[in-house]
Amino acid sequence: MRKESEKKNRLTSVRMTEDQYSLIEKQAKEKCMSISAYMIEAAVHSGNTSPRQLVCMQNLVNQAYEIIKSEDPKLAEQMKEEAAEIWSM
C-alpha cells in the first residue's frame, strides 16, 4: 500500500495541439511509460536527472566496472570509489 504522500489524488486536464499530443505520446512510448507518467516525470525532473536516468547510469557503471575489473583491478577499484563519491553528493 502506498504512503499517503504517494497517493495520486489530483486530476487535471491539459489542452494541447494534435502535434504536441503526438510528440508526447511518441516520447512516452519510447520510454515505455504512460502519457501521464511521462508528463509528470518531464515536469518534475525538467533540467534534473530523473530517477530512471540514475538507474541507467548506475547500470552502465556496473557493467563497465565488471569489464575493467578483469583487465585492470586497480583501475576498477578507483572507478568504483569515484562512483561512490558521486552517489554521496
N, C-alpha and C positions, 0 to 999 in steps of 0.2 A: 504494500500500500504506500502511496506517495505521501510525503510530508505535506502539511497544509500549505506551506510556502511554494510547493512544487505543483500544486493542483492548477490546472488551466481552467479558470472560471470566467474569463473575459472573452467576449465575441465581438468582432468588429468586421466591417466590410471596407473594401478599398476600391475606388474607381480607377480604372486604367484603360489604356487603349488595347486593341487586339494585339498589336505588335509587342507591347510591353508584356502582356499576359503570355504570349507565345514564347518570348525570351525567358521569362521567369520559369515557365513550365519546362522548357528545354533544359535550363540550367539545373533545376531541381531534379529532373530525371537523370541527368548526367551524374549527379551526386547520390542517386538512389534515395531521394528524400521526397516527402510530400511538399506541395507548394507552401503550405502553412509553415512547416518546419524550416524550409529553405528561407522564407521571408523573415522569420524570427531570427534565424542564425545570421542572415545578412544584416539585419538591423542592429542586433545586439553586439555582434562582433565586427562590425564595419570598421576597418582600419586596424583591427587587432587580430591576433592569431586565435582562431577558433579551437575549441577542444578537439574537434575532428582533425584539424591540421596538426595539432600537437601529437596526437596518437600516430599519425602518418610519419611525422618526423622522428618520433621515438622508434618506430618500427624500422625505419631506414637506418638509423644509427645502430640499432641492434644487429641488423644484417651486416653492415659494414664492419662492426666490431668482430663478428664471427669470422668474416673473411680475412681480416687483417691479423687476427689472433694466431692463426696457423703460420703466417709468414713472418710476423714481427711482433712477438708478445709484448715487448716494451712499448712499442708504439700503440698497440691495442689498449694497454693499461692507461697510457697517457690520454688517449682519446676518451676512454671510459671516465676518467677523472674530470676531464674538461666538460663532458656531457653532464656529469653530476653537478658541477658548478653552475651550469646554465639552469638546471632544474631548481637550484636553490635560490635563484634570483627573485 
